[in-house]
Amino acid sequence: MTLLTLLGSTGSIGTSTLNVVRRSPDRFGVFALVAGRNIQLLASQIAEFKPKVAVVADEHALDELRATLKNQNIAMPELAAGPRARVDAAIAPEPSFVMSAIVGVEGLEATYEAVRRKKRIGLANKEVLVAGGDLVMRARRESGCELIPVDSEHNGAHQCLRAGLRQEVSKLILTASGGPFRRMPQEQMAGVTPEQALNHPTWKMGKRITVDSATLMNKGFEVIEACWLFDFPPKDIEVVVHPESKVHAMVEYVDGSVIAQVCATDMRMPIQYALTYPERADAPVPRLDWTQAAQWSFEPPDYQKFPLLGLAYEAMATGGSATATLNAADEIAVEAFLEGKIPFPGIAATVAECLEQVPVRQLTSIAELLELDRESRRVAQQIIGSRWGSRWGESVQAGVAARRL
């Protein structure tokens, strides 16, 4: 039986992973569940999967979890809280597989240490490679661990690359849905509301990744991840908009042949692939129905309307800490947009200015990376305060009030 530590058990990837585990109780078991503050959901997961260890964000959440388990008469695993406990759960000797699904840099250190211990990693946390790609991949080379991508696009690329030798590949193609504003004229983008940005046409995801999909920043992050995962220079990775989201990735070989990976739009597919690789288990979701007529379309992205995609390419080409700053600035800017502090185009403007202000450096440790992350966030917050202050939020509230009248 494969025992796993699940970093981010109460998120969308975490719950989908447990769905896959639930289907194969003789094949997979849960050693540790690592979550944040969603105590009720975590308690129900503990009751069902009976992990040896459960970890939460902090002592307050730990007290709440302990009380909840006691009140519901659920057998208590070993309980712990905080960053060190996340690392301990990831590097414990019992689990051989670590699913890295914590959103943000909070999951970076635990994943990095698991890589160093030669755990098999299912990678669903973008920040691990976007912010720490050089450090993580250096540790991977030293330990020889397997790093299997769970993101649908990278998982698709991983499958396509099995069709030939790496030296036979000329190009990697990642697909993007285009988000909800694919057809919106650029001059209307300043009026985009958080509600509109959170209405993704294909996927149901967390707030930040949904907004990142609307700006195409998420696709930019995926370009950076793909460079690290598959050893491609940015110039050999192409993004195409594919609204139907059925083709997840394509690989073009030197003879002009293109291999595409196609499957149902359901994250349980790449999760199961990562858990069972190199085997292929029975599909965890309904298969595509090829008897139904369908049309798939492809078009180039609009780099002028979605400048963050271009900034991601530039940051990866720059190297060093540029991609870590890109990620940190974007997270702060997306949060500000969702809070009504900046307009939708202000996300890209904040990120671009932050990249100009934060010096690029070579990072040699996770501690240095986290300090760079904090510095970049401070600069992004200063940019937002000086450029928009409270003026934008006040004007938005006034507009809302006027519309209600």
Buried (B, 14 or more C-beta within 10 A) or exposed (E): EBBBBBBBBBBBBBBBBBBBBEBBEEEBBBBBBBBBEBBEBBBBBBEEBEBBBBBBBEEEBBBBBBEBBEEEEBEEBEBBBBBEBBBBBBBBEEBBBBBBBBBBBBBBBBBBBBBBBBBBBBBBBBBBBBBBBBBBBBBBEEBEBBBBBBBBBBBBBBBBBEEBEEEEBEBBBBBBBBBBBBEBEEEEBEEBBBEEBBEBBBBEBEBBBBBBBBBBBBBBBBBBBBBBBBEBEBEBBBBBBBBBBBBBBBBBBEEEEEBBBEBBBBBBBBBBBBBBBEEEBEBBBEEBEEEEEEEEEEEEBBBEBBBBBBBBBBBBEBEBBBBBBBBBBBBBBBBBBBEBBBBBBBBBBBBBBBBEBBEBEEBEEBEBBBEBBEBBBBBBBBBBEEBBEEEBBEEBEEEEEEEEE
